[in-house]
Amino acid sequence: MKGKTIILLSALLLWHLGMAAQDSLGVRVHSTMFGGGFTDVYDTYLSPYRYTGGEVRVVRETYRKTKMVDGKVSVQTLVDVNLGYTDNRAGNAHEVTGGLRGAWNWFYPFLDKGFAGHRHLRLLAGGGLNGYLAGIYNTRNGNNPGQGKLNLMTDLSGMAEYDFRLSGKPMSLRYQLTMPLIGAAFSPNYGQSYYEMFSLGNYDRNVVFAWMGNMPSLSHLLTLDFPVSRSVIRIGYRGEFNQSTWNGLRYHQYSNCLMIGWVKTFGKTTAK
């Protein structure tokens, strides 16, 4: 019951914050990045072994200035899609992984300072909500070949932005770190099949209370924006380090991806 209550309260909070975000001054930044890299997957529900391989990823972001707190609060919407193909150490089994993450974060600047030479530093802190829907399919397993991932978490997030000029061209460097705090997640119990859960309706603590202690995870986003002709190009790094331990099961997925894309600015913006 505790986990179901958290899901309901988080959904209500998400709706409330979403309504507040509509009262915005206009879209500040809209970006899309594509990339790929390396992923390391370990899920004891499917296998006692680690699987490693390649991953492709798409990250889409919208960043707005709002009217909240005299226009100082910004809202970020982030959609992150990944798809990976991994092998075990012996090379005789494979896993296909895929996930979709949607995140909504609100930020307040506790440092906003300009320097000589068109340099500007902003340090922001805040938080919000993120939802994650994913799956893992093991090609070797006959029974229970797949494992689903679903969680809804409240987040703590921090961001540093540094604007500067290089050879007379404006550049923008940013780093963001996000950590889940508390929420709820879906998980089968140790030895429980999906047939038992969904066909027989045998519930066995399949909605669990998730927090930093049993789900110590981090997300990193590092980007650099620079102009090329009339466009703004964004290159970056996306790191996802997801872990959980509950219901007698252990899981991790560590992903490191290099990204490239573009940035567009619409509507009203606040000059720095």
Secondary structure as the mmCIF struct_conf table of DSSP 4:
data_model
#
loop_
_struct_conf.conf_type_id
_struct_conf.id
_struct_conf.beg_label_comp_id
_struct_conf.beg_label_asym_id
_struct_conf.beg_label_seq_id
_struct_conf.end_label_comp_id
_struct_conf.end_label_asym_id
_struct_conf.end_label_seq_id
HELX_RH_AL_P HELX_RH_AL_P1 LYS A 2 ALA A 21
TURN_TY1_P TURN_TY1_P1 GLN A 22 GLN A 22
BEND BEND1 ASP A 23 ASP A 23
STRN STRN1 SER A 24 ASP A 43
TURN_TY1_P TURN_TY1_P2 THR A 44 LEU A 46
BEND BEND2 PRO A 48 TYR A 49
STRN STRN2 TYR A 51 THR A 66
BEND BEND3 LYS A 67 LYS A 67
HELX_RH_AL_P HELX_RH_AL_P2 MET A 68 GLY A 71
TURN_TY1_P TURN_TY1_P3 LYS A 72 LYS A 72
STRN STRN3 SER A 74 ASN A 88
TURN_TY1_P TURN_TY1_P4 ARG A 89 ALA A 90
BEND BEND4 GLY A 91 ASN A 92
STRN STRN4 HIS A 94 PHE A 115
TURN_TY1_P TURN_TY1_P5 ALA A 116 HIS A 118
STRN STRN5 ARG A 119 ASN A 138
TURN_TY1_P TURN_TY1_P6 THR A 139 ARG A 140
BEND BEND5 GLY A 142 ASN A 144
STRN STRN6 GLY A 146 LEU A 166
TURN_TY1_P TURN_TY1_P7 SER A 167 GLY A 168
STRN STRN7 LYS A 169 PHE A 186
HELX_LH_PP_P HELX_LH_PP_P1 PRO A 188 ASN A 189
TURN_TY1_P TURN_TY1_P8 TYR A 190 GLY A 191
HELX_RH_AL_P HELX_RH_AL_P3 TYR A 194 TYR A 194
HELX_RH_PI_P HELX_RH_PI_P1 TYR A 195 SER A 199
BEND BEND6 LEU A 200 LEU A 200
BEND BEND7 ASP A 204 ARG A 205
STRN STRN8 VAL A 207 TRP A 211
TURN_TY1_P TURN_TY1_P9 MET A 212 ASN A 214
STRN STRN9 LEU A 218 VAL A 228
TURN_TY1_P TURN_TY1_P10 SER A 229 ARG A 230
STRN STRN10 SER A 231 TRP A 246
TURN_TY1_P TURN_TY1_P11 ASN A 247 GLY A 248
STRN STRN11 LEU A 249 LYS A 264
BEND BEND8 GLY A 267 GLY A 267
#
